[in-house]
Amino acid sequence: MLTDRLNTASEEITHIEHYDYVVVNKDIDKATEILKAILVAERWRTTRLDIAKITSSENFEFLLKKA
């Protein structure tokens, strides 16, 4: 099973340019922190926000409430 996973990882690494993030599970605490940071970053991508709500100054409160 471990050999299969290592072979799969070796194949995945050859396609690294197609991934947005790299998380190495060598240290589970560090990997967890990296994953949390990725989730926060993805939540705040402009493509995920309702731009119509935040483009006018009176709706700027919308962003502050999400923070």
Secondary structure, 3 states (H helix, E strand, C coil): CHHHHHHHHHHHHCCHHHCCCCCCCCCHHHHHHHHHHHHHHHHCCHHHCCHHHHCCHHHCHHHHHHC
